[in-house]
């Protein structure tokens, strides 16, 4: 079991240094295999690659179609149209709320987190300028809308972090809706009030809006499609996935086709956008598959039985051990989907068995796994956090403490609270 923790330490340390998990995960898996008495070459060629390929086979269509959907929303201007309309509705005096809601609607509609950052940032810059709010709060505001409750808590979300547990617990995207909504209220409400408090504190210290060194040209409103038409693809994905109960692949295809039909005059953009989205999805699926391959090797070493016994031996509600496992692994990999993939690949069958033998529903295990993936994943080495800083021109020193509160601390509190409600029988 010590070898498993050593492998995790290697994975965490190298990921934190910014090394790609694509080649770091096999090295960490090799450490686990050697200390666990497995044949190194066999562990890589059969065990590691077996888990890698199995995950890619199951999830590549979702990663690819989701990335294409998001890229088309971005390149046709539809994502910006939705963001602009929502912020106008909310008003410039509530700039933080406007940016938060815009990012949340796009994410909940199926647009990938990375695309949301690009789509919302120019708008956030404009709103924060008008409201004279420090740019230090832009990264945390976008992170709250895109990296938290819409990704893991709201029932029906088409984000991959809400879909992966379905395979392990025989559930659907609407699993444990009350539990998810309560967690979403804690994350969204708690994060918003924290950011408003920070806004007032920064103003009191004399910190207000300052122009970025490189000002980006913003699109005028006449360059964006109609808001209601732009909203249709997002609603189509949500409704076909949850109300009509279509497969997520079919739901995403329907959204993609609708974007193309509504923007047929922009047909020249379709091929480059789809190529770009598909290309970007390859890195995303390989990153997550690499993490899952590590989990497959962990499951095969003798020490895994001891680790399982240790986690399952945590007193109280078994949802606690699941939350700890997913959170720690998401933090180690710097990836919500990667950490959850490792945990569920290794322990998912055990938790499903517990669900079948106790009064705790598989839906509760699904929701807690999803919620937990969005806690420690947003540590400083997280890829989405690094991208957010690169786009906004901020640094860890400028803005990470606010991201930590809204995307790490409050989400961890939310999952602890819903587990407590489940333990005392309210949920």
KEMI-435673 format. One record per atom (N, C-alpha, C, O): x, y, z. Coordinates in steps of 0.2 Angstrom, whole numbers, plus 5000, padded with zeros to 4 digits. Last residue first. Layout:
BEGIN
XYZ/...
END
This chain:
BEGIN
484150685017/484250675010/484250595008/484350575003/484050665030/483650715027/483650705020/483150715016/484850575038/484150555035/483750605031/483150585030/486050605042/485550615047/484850595044/484350605047/486750575030/486850535036/486350545041/486150495044/486350675021/486150615020/486250565026/485850515027/486850795028/486150785027/485850715025/485350695028/488150765026/487950765033/487150755033/486850725037/488250775012/488450705015/488150705023/487850655025/488050905011/487550865008/487650785011/487150755012/489250955018/488550975020/488050925018/487650895021/490250915010/490250895017/489550905020/489250865023/490050984998/489950904998/489950885005/489550835006/490251115003/489551095000/489451015000/488950995002/491551115006/491051125011/490351105009/490051075013/492151104993/492251044998/491751055004/491451005007/491651224988/491451154985/491551104990/491151054991/492451314996/491651314996/491351244993/490951214996/493751284992/493551284999/492751275000/492551225003/493851284978/494051234982/493751224988/493351174990/493251394972/493251334968/493551274972/493551224969/493251504981/492651494977/492651424974/492051394973/494551494987/493951504991/493351474987/492951434990/495451494976/495451434981/494751434985/494551384986/495151614969/494951554966/494951494971/494451454971/495751694979/495051704978/494751634974/494251614976/497051654978/496751644984/495951654984/495651614987/497451694965/497351624966/496951614973/496551564974/497751824960/497051804961/496951734963/496351714964/499151864961/498551914961/497851884963/497551914966/499851754962/499851794967/499351844967/499051864973/499551694950/499351654956/499351704962/498851704966/499051834939/499551784941/499251744947/498751764950/498151884923/498351884931/498851824933/498951784928/497751874910/498351914912/498551924919/498951964921/496751794906/496551854910/497151904911/497051964913/497351684900/496951724896/496751794900/496751844896/498151634911/498451654904/498051704900/498251744897/497251604920/497751654922/498051684915/498151744914/496551504913/496151564916/496651614917/496551674915/497551404912/497251434906/496951504908/497051554904/497751374926/498251404922/498051434916/498351484914/496451314928/496651374932/497251404928/497251474928/496451204919/495951254918/496151324922/496051374919/497551124925/497551154919/497151214917/497251264914/498151154942/497551134937/497651164931/497751224930/499051184951/499351154945/498751134940/498951104935/498351244963/498751284958/498951254951/499051294947/496751154962/497351174966/497851214960/497651214955/495551104959/495651174957/496251194961/496351254962/495250984964/495550984957/495751054956/496251054952/494650984976/495350994976/495650994969/496251004969/493250984969/493451014975/494251034974/494451084972/492550914959/492650984958/492851014965/492751074965/492350784964/492850794958/493050864957/493550884955/491350794972/492050784975/492550794970/493050824971/490250794964/490350854968/491050844970/491450904970/490350654959/490350714954/490550784958/490950814956/490150584970/490750574966/490850634962/491450664961/488950624974/489450644979/490150634975/490650674976/488150574964/488150644965/488750664969/489050714968/488350434965/488450474959/488650544960/489150574958/487850404978/488550394976/488750434970/489350464970/486550444975/486850474980/487650474979/488050514979/486150334966/486150414964/486550454969/486850504967/486150224974/486750234969/486750304967/487350334965/485650264991/485550254984/486150254979/486550294981/485850165005/486050225002/485950214994/486150164992/485550055013/484950105011/485150165007/484750205005/486549925005/486349975011/485750015008/485450005003/486849854995/486749815001/486549855007/486449835012/487049934984/486549884983/486349844990/485849814991/488050014989/487350044987/486849994987/486250004989/489049924989/488849954995/488149984994/487749974999/489249904975/489049854979/488749874986/488249844989/489650034972/489050014969/488749954973/488149944975/490950034979/490350084981/489650064978/489150064982/491549934971/491449924978/490949974981/490449944985/491549994959/491249934959/491049914967/490549894969/492450104961/491750114959/491350054960/490750054963/493850094963/493350084969/492650084967/492150074971/494550114951/494850074957/494250054962/494249994964/493750194944/494050134941/494250094946/494150024945/493550294953/492950254951/493150194948/492850134948/494850354954/494450334960/493950284958/493850234961/495150394941/495550344945/495150314950/495150254951/494050484938/494150424934/494550364937/494450304937/494250584947/493650544948/493750474944/493550424946/495450634941/495450604948/494850564949/494950504952/495050664928/495550624929/495550584936/495650524937/494050764931/493850704927/494350644928/494250584929/494850864937/494250834940/494050764937/493850714941/496550864940/496050854935/495450824938/495450774942/497650854947/497550924945/496950924940/496950964935/498050734953/498050744946/497950814943/498150824937/497750764966/498450734964/498550744957/499150764955/496450814967/497050854968/497650834966/498050874964/495850694963/495750754959/496350804960/496550834956/496250614974/496450594968/496350654963/496850664958/495550684984/496250674985/496550664978/497050684976/494150674980/494550734981/495250734981/495550774978/493950534980/493950574973/494250634974/494650654970/494150494993/494550464988/494550504982/495150524979/493250575000/493950585002/494350554996/494850594994/492050524995/492250594994/492950614995/493250644991/492150394999/492050414992/492350484991/492650494986/492050415013/492650385010/492650395003/493250405000/490750465014/491350505016/491950475013/492350515011/489850375010/489950425005/490550475007/490850505003/489750285021/490250275016/490350325010/490850325007/489650365037/489350355030/489850345025/490350375025/490650285049/490150335047/489950315040/490050265037/492450265047/491850255051/491350305048/491450365046/493350185035/493150255038/492550245041/492050235038/493550065029/493450065036/493350135039/493350135045/493650095016/493050065018/492950065025/492350065028/495050135016/494450185014/493850155017/493450195019/495650015020/495750075024/495150125023/494850155027/495249925011/495049915017/495049975022/494649985026/495849985000/495149975000/494849965007/494349995009/497149965004/496950035003/496150035003/495850075006/497249825004/497349855010/497049935010/496749955015/497049804990/496549774995/496649805002/496149815005/498149864985/497549894984/497049864989/496549904991/499349784987/499149834992/498549864991/498249904996/499349704975/499049674981/498949724987/498449714991/498749794960/499349774965/499049744972/498449764974/497649834953/497949764952/498449744957/498649684958/497349964955/496849914957/497149844957/496849794960/498450024949/498350034957/497849974959/497949944964/498150014936/498749974939/498649974946/498849924949/496950094935/496950024934/497549984936/497449924939/497450214938/497050184943/496950114941/496850074946/498250234926/498550234933/498150204938/498350154941/497150244917/497650194917/498050184923/498150124925/496650364921/496250304922/496650244922/496550194926/497550454916/497450454923/497050384925/497250354930/497450434903/498150414906/498050414913/498350364917/496150474900/496350404900/496950384903/497050334906/496450614902/495950584907/496050504906/496150474912/497250644891/497450654898/497050614903/497350584908/496550594881/497150564882/497350574889/497550534893/495450694880/495350624882/495950584884/495950534888/496250814878/495850804884/495650734886/495750714891/496850784866/497250794872/496850784878/497050754883/495650774858/496150724858/496550724864/496650684868/495050894858/494750844862/495250784863/495150754868/495750974848/495750994856/495550934860/495750924866/495250914837/495950914838/496050924846/496450894849/493950954837/494050884837/494850874839/494950824843/494051094836/493751064842/493950984842/494050964848/494651104823/494951134830/494751094836/495051074840/493751044815/494451024815/494751044822/495051004825/492651134817/492551064819/493251034819/493350984824/493151254812/492951244819/492951174821/493151164827/493451224799/494051244803/493851234811/494251214815/492051194795/492651144794/493251164799/493451114803/491351314797/491151254800/491751204801/491951174806/491551434791/491951424797/491851354800/492251334804/490751424779/491551424778/491951414785/492451384785/489551444784/489751384782/490451374782/490751314783/488751554788/489451554790/489751484789/490251464792/487451534784/487851584780/488551584782/488951614779/486951444794/487151414788/487551464783/487951444779/486651444807/487251484805/487451464798/488051464797/485651354810/485551424812/486051474809/485951534809/486351234806/485751254803/485651334804/485451364799/487351234816/487551234809/486951264805/487051304800/486651214828/487151274827/487251284819/487251344817/486051094825/485651154825/486051214825/485851264821/487151004825/486751014819/486351074819/486251114814/487451014839/487951034833/487551044827/487651094823/486350964845/486551034846/487051054841/486951114839/486350834840/485750874839/485950944840/485750984836/487550784846/487550794839/486950834837/486950874832/487250784859/487750834857/487650844849/487750894847/486250684859/486050754862/486550804859/486350854857/487050574855/486450594851/486250664853/486150704848/487850564867/488150574860/487650604855/487750644851/486950544877/487350604877/487650614870/487650674868/485350474872/486050464874/486450534873/486250574868/483850554878/484350524873/485050514876/485150544881/482850594887/483250534889/483650504883/483750444882/482050694885/481950644880/482350584882/482250534879/482550764897/481850754896/481750694891/481350654893/484050754895/483650744901/482950734901/482650684904/484450774882/484850724886/484450704892/484450654894/483550864876/483650794873/483950744878/483850684878/483850974885/483150944885/483250874882/482850824884/485251004883/484950994889/484250954889/484250904893/485251024869/485750974872/485450954879/485350894880/484351134868/484251074864/484651014867/484450954868/484851234875/484251204877/484151134874/483951094877/485951264866/486051244873/485451214876/485551154879/485351304854/485751244854/485851214861/485951154863/484551424858/484251354856/484751294857/484451244859/485251534861/485151494867/484851424865/484851374868/485351594848/485951564851/485851524857/486251474859/484051634847/484351584842/484951554845/485051494845/484051734857/483651674857/483851624853/483751564855/485051824852/485151794858/484751734859/484951674861/485751824835/485151834840/485251794846/485351734846/487551834834/486851814832/486351834837/486551854843/488651984833/488451924837/487751904835/487351944833/488952104828/489352044826/489151984829/489451924828/488352204834/488052184828/488452124825/488252094820/489052224846/488452184847/488152164840/487852114839/490852204842/490252244843/489652204843/489652144841/492152124851/491652124845/491052174847/490852174853/493652204856/493052174858/492552174852/492552234849/495352184857/494752214853/494152174855/494152114854/496252194872/495952154866/495352184863/494952214867/497752264878/496952274877/496752234871/497052244865/498952224887/498752214880/497952214880/497652164882/498852264901/499452284896/499252274889/499452324885/497252314906/497752264905/498352294900/498152334896/496852454917/496852424910/497452374910/497952384912/496052424933/496652454929/496652414922/496552354922/494852454945/495052434938/495652464935/495752524935/495552474962/495052474957/495252444950/495852424949/495952484978/496152444972/495552444967/494952414969/495752544990/495952584984/496152554978/496352574973/495252475000/495952475000/496252524994/496852534993/493952474997/494152515003/494852525003/495152565006/493952394986/493852464985/494052504991/494352554990/494252274992/494752294987/494652374986/495052414986/493052254999/493652265003/494252294999/494652335001/492052244989/492052294994/492752314998/492952364999/492552124983/492552184979/492552244984/492852294983/492352034994/493052044992/493052114988/493552154988/491052024994/491352055000/492052074998/492352125001/490751974982/490552044983/490852074989/491052134990/491351844984/491651894979/491351964980/491752014979/490451794994/491151804995/491551854990/491851894993/489351784987/489351834992/490051844995/490251904997/489651694977/489451754975/489551804981/489851864980/489951574985/490451604981/490351674979/490751724979/488651554991/489251564995/489851604991/490151644994/487951524979/487751584983/488351604988/488451664988/488651424973/488451484969/488351544974/488651594973/488751324984/489351344980/489151414976/489551464977/487451314989/487951334993/488551354989/488851404991/486751284977/486551344981/487151364985/487251424986/487351154974/487351214970/487251284973/487551334972/486851074985/487651094984/487751154980/488151194981/485551074982/485751104988/486451124988/486651174990/485551014969/485351084970/485551114976/485751174976/486050884973/486450924968/486250994969/486651044969/485050834981/485750844984/486150884980/486450934982/484050834972/483950874978/484650894981/484850944983/484450744962/484350814960/484350854966/484650914966/485150604959/485150644966/485050724965/485450764967/485450614942/485550584948/485550624954/485850684954/485250654929/484850694934/484950664941/484550674945/486050574921/486350634922/485950674927/486150724930/485850404929/485750454923/486050524925/486250534931/486650254933/486250314935/486150354928/486450334923/487550154937/486950134933/486450194934/485850174935/488750184942/488250174947/487550164943/487050164947/489650184931/489850144937/489250134942/489250084946/489150274922/489350204920/489450154926/489350094926/488950394929/488350354926/488550284925/488150234926/490150464931/489850414936/489250374934/489150324937/490250544919/490750484921/490450434926/490450374925/489450654920/489250594916/489650534917/489350474917/489950754927/489250734929/489050664925/488650634927/491050784920/491150764927/490450744930/490450704935/490650824907/490950754908/490950734915/490950674917/489150914907/489850914908/490050844909/489750804913/487750924906/488050884901/488850884901/489150854897/486750914920/487250944917/487650904912/487750844914/485750854928/485650864921/486250894917/486150894911/485950954943/485650894940/485550904932/485250954930/487351034948/486651044945/486450984941/486850954937/488650994951/488150994956/487450994952/487050954954/489751004942/489750944946/489050944950/488850884952/489651124934/490051064931/489951004935/489950944932/488951214940/488651194934/489051134931/488751094927/489751234952/489151204952/488851184946/488451134946/491251254944/490951234951/490351194950/490251144947/491851324934/492151264936/491851234942/492151184945/491051434930/491151384925/491451314928/491351264926/490751524940/490251514935/490351444931/489951414929/492051524947/491451514950/490851494946/490551444947/492851574936/492951504939/492351484943/492151424942/492451704935/492351654929/492451584932/492051534930/492851744947/492151754945/492051704940/491451674940/494251724948/493851694952/493051694950/492751644951/494651814937/494751744937/494351704941/494051654939/494151944942/493951914936/494051834936/493551804934/494852004952/494251964954/493951924948/493551884948/495752084947/496052034951/495451984953/495551924954/495252204942/495352144938/495552074941/495452024939/494152294952/494852264951/494852204947/494452154948/492852384945/493052334950/493752304948/493952304942/492052484938/492752504941/492952454947/493052474953/491052454930/490952454937/491552474941/491452484947/491752464918/491152504919/491052514926/490852564929/492652354920/492952424918/492352474920/492452524923/491852244921/492252264927/492552334926/492652374931/491352244908/490952254914/491252274920/491052324923/492452214900/492052274899/491652294905/491552354907/492952094906/493352154905/492952214905/493052264908/491852014903/492052024910/492452084910/492352134915/491952004889/491352034892/491552054899/491352104901/493151934887/493152004885/492552044888/492552104889/492851814895/493351864897/493251934894/493251974898/491951724888/491651774894/492151824895/491951884898/492651644879/492051684877/491851734882/491551794880/493651584886/493851634880/493251674879/493251734877/492951514896/493451564898/493551614892/493551674893/492251424887/491851484891/492351534894/492151594894/493251344883/492851394878/492551444882/492551504880/493451274894/494051314891/493751364886/493951424886/492351204897/492551254902/493051304899/493051364900/491151184883/491751164888/492051224892/491951284890/489451194884/490051224882/490651204886/490551214892/488251154890/488651104887/489351124884/489651094881/487451234898/487251214891/487651164887/487451144882/488251254909/487651204910/487351184903/487051134903/489151344903/489351284905/488851234906/488851174904/488251454900/488651424895/488851354897/488851304893/487751484913/487351464908/487651424902/487451374900/488951524919/488651464922/488151444916/488051384915/489451634913/489851574913/489451514915/489551464912/488351724916/488451704909/488951644908/488751594904/488351724930/487751694927/487951674919/487751624917/489651794931/489551734935/488951694931/489051634929/489451914925/489951874922/489851804925/489851754921/488351964933/488251954926/488751904923/488551864919/488951974946/488351924945/488251914937/488151854935/489952074944/490152004946/489551954944/489651894942/489052184940/489552154935/489752084937/489752034933/487952264943/488052194946/488552154941/488352104939/487952374935/488052384942/488152314946/488452314951/487652324922/488352334924/488452344931/489052334933/486352194921/486552264922/487352274924/487552224928/485652084917/485752094924/486052164926/485952194931/485552104904/484952094907/485052114915/484652144918/486852114900/486452174899/485852164903/485552214906/487151984903/487452034907/487152094906/487052134911/486451914893/486351904900/486551954905/486251974909/486951964881/486251974883/486151964890/485752004893/488251914882/488151984881/487452004884/487352044887/488151774882/488451804888/488251884888/488151914893/487551744870/487151724876/487451764882/487051794886/488551794861/487851824861/487451814867/487151854870/489551714864/489651784866/488951814866/488851854870/489051594858/489251594865/489251664868/489051684873/488951634845/488351614849/488451614856/488051644860/489951644836/489751704840/489151694845/488951734849/490451544830/489851574826/489651634830/489251674828/491451504838/491651534832/491051564828/491151614824/490751454850/491251514850/491351544844/491251604843/490051354845/489651404849/490151464849/489851524849/491051274840/490551304835/490151364838/490051414835/491651234852/492051274847/491551304842/491651364840/490651154858/490851214861/491251264856/491151324856/490551054848/489951094850/490151164853/489951214851/491850994849/491551024843/490951074844/490951124841/491850954863/492351004861/492051034854/492151094853/490850854862/490750914867/491250974865/491051024865/491350764853/490750804851/490650864856/490450914853/492450724861/492550754854/491950794852/492050854850/491950674872/492450724873/492450754866/492450824866/491050574867/490750624871/491250684871/491050744871/491950484860/491450524856/491150584860/490950634857/492750434871/493050484866/492450514862/492550574861/492250344881/492150414881/492350464876/492250524876/492550214878/491850234880/491750304880/491150324879/493850214873/493350184869/492650204871/492250224867/494550274884/494550304878/493950284873/493550324870/494350164893/494050234895/494050274888/493450304887/495150064887/494450054888/494050124890/493450134887/496450114886/496050104880/495250094881/494850124878/496750124900/496850184895/496350174889/495950214888/496649984904/496250044907/496150104903/495650134902/497649934895/496949904895/496449954898/495949974895/498850004899/498550014892/497849994892/497350014888/498949944912/498950014911/498550034904/498050064904/498949794908/498549824913/498449904912/497849924912/499849784896/499249754897/498749794902/498249814900/500949864897/500649844890/499949824891/499549834887/501249884911/501149944906/500749924900/500249954898/501349754916/500949804919/500749864915/500249894915/502349704908/501649674907/501149724910/500649734908/503449784912/503249784905/502549754904/502149794901/503449744926/503449814924/503149814917/502649854915/502549634936/503049634930/502949704927/502449724925/502249684953/502049664946/502649674941/503149704942/502549724966/502749654964/502549634957/502549574955/502349854970/501849804971/501949734968/501549684969/503349924965/503349914973/502849864974/502749834980/503049914952/503749894954/503649874962/503849824964/501849984951/501949914948/502549884952/502549824954/502050114956/501550064959/501649994957/501649954962/502950154946/503150154953/502750104957/502950064961/502150144935/502750104935/502950094942/503250044944/501250254937/501050184937/501550134938/501550074941/502150354936/501850344942/501550274943/501650244948/502350334922/502950334926/502650314933/502950274937/501050354916/501350294916/501950284920/502150224923/500850494921/500450444923/500750374922/500750334927/501750564913/501850564920/501550504923/501750464927/501250574900/501850534901/502050524909/502450474911/500150644902/500150594897/500750544898/500650484897/500250744911/500050684914/500050624909/500050564911/501650854909/501050824906/500850754909/501350714910/502250954922/502350904917/501750874915/501250864919/502051054932/501851064925/501951014920/501951024914/502351024945/502851054941/502651074934/503051104930/501150944947/501251014950/501751054947/501751114946/501450824941/500950864939/500950944941/500850984937/502550784950/502650804943/502150844940/502250884936/501750774962/502350814962/502550834954/502650894953/500750674959/500650744961/501150794960/501050844958/501550564955/501050594950/500850664952/500850714948/502250544967/502650554960/502150594956/502350644952/501150514975/501650574977/502050594970/502050654969/500650394969/500250454970/500650514971/500550574968/501750314972/501550324965/501150384965/501250424960/501650314986/502250334983/502150354975/502350404973/500450254988/500550324990/501150354987/501150414985/500850124983/500250164980/500350234981/500250284977/501850084992/501950094985/501450134981/501550174977/501050065003/501550115003/501750134996/501850194994/500449945000/500050005000/500450065000/500250114997/
END
